[in-house]
């Protein structure tokens, strides 16, 4: 998943914030608990208002993620 984020980040980073959370780190456990992360990778997408628009468990297809990021970047 990291490679996909690295690939897409340059295209979207001016309009989309990318946040990587390592759920095995104690200081980041509250985030994992808040979003009920049970399996990794887990991907959550939020709109400009901070509302969750999509979430995925497992590796997200590049085309799907690209399309969702394009929608969020508008």
C-alpha angles and dihedrals in degrees: 000000000000092000091053092050090048089051096048099037098080090053096050108022094101091062105021130055116222116205121182117199121193103209093195091066113092094222091056097046093097089063092049090050094046091056095035094237106189100162136026138265095041121169125199125186123199132189125231090274092057095252116141110247102174141001131191135190115210129012113335118225110252093232093050094048093045091052093049092048091050089054092049093046093060 
